[in-house]
């Protein structure tokens, strides 16, 4: 039986349909495989990128927070007693952490300075108490010795008793002067500002020189005192300053050694110079002559009546008057002490003597 012209056989059409469906199935499988591969690659790249970002972020955060770890370590070390610890500059000073590190370093420096100052103050106080105790012990031992001699009947006659009493009175006066000097220095340490008024410094210097001349009329002296020099000061303290300066000359030089007292104004300050022609002070002792209880040599000893407080009082009085004190001395060529005080209209004294 013949087929109709213009129509495909049913078998051919089915075969073509099957072939087309197979082609579509193969193409879909290829597309699915390609998409799966692409998804795998994308996921791998994203995971790798996230890992890199996490590592970089961790490194950056650790680097930026390193000063905080160092601050914690420094705090632990300071708590353990290491007061000299500092933070190293691990971050830029423009960052918050860098500024925090700088602030902590500054705080640590301030703490260290305060502790150092406290230790120095305590050491000076311990030394001061030890020196004061030593100075007071000597006259007390003398008094005890003479009292025991009298109690034991070891003073044979009235002359010996009178001599012992005179020695006891001398030690009492010496101890009283020492206590007064200590009290004066204690008051100076407690006083931040002195109550100053306008005083005639020229008159104070003239009076002090006359007092020294009355005590030692045979000692050669020269005075160059500019008249009418006034300063803002405490008259009693300024008289004490002159008394200590002239008393040091009388105490530590022979009676025939000359001295010079000069008072003048320089236009910006008042300059007082007290100079003697005595044996001078050793070079290594010049830096310590204003320390309390310091004696420069055997000639400047307590046997000559000195307590080592005279120049310390001079320096304290000058400081209370916004002034400066300076000492120059060459062994065998005498000693010069300069006191610079501001003029009444001068706000701050000039630098240098």
Secondary structure by P-SEA (a helix, b strand, c coil): cccccccccaaaaaaaaaaaaaaaaaaaaaaaaaaaaaaaaaaaaaaaaaaaaaaaaaaaaaaaaaaaaaaaaaaaaaaacccccccccccccccaaaaaaaaaaaaaaaaaaaaaaaaaaaaaaaaaaaaaaaaaaaaaaaaaaaaaaaaacccccaaaaaaaaaaaaaaaaaaaaaaaaaaaaaaaaaccccccccccaaaaaaaaaaaaaaacccccccccccccccccccaaaaaaaaaaaaaaaaccccccbbbbbbbbbcccbbbbbbbbcccccccccccccccccccccccccccccccccaaaaaaaaaaaacbbbbbbbcccbbbbbbbbbbccccccccccc
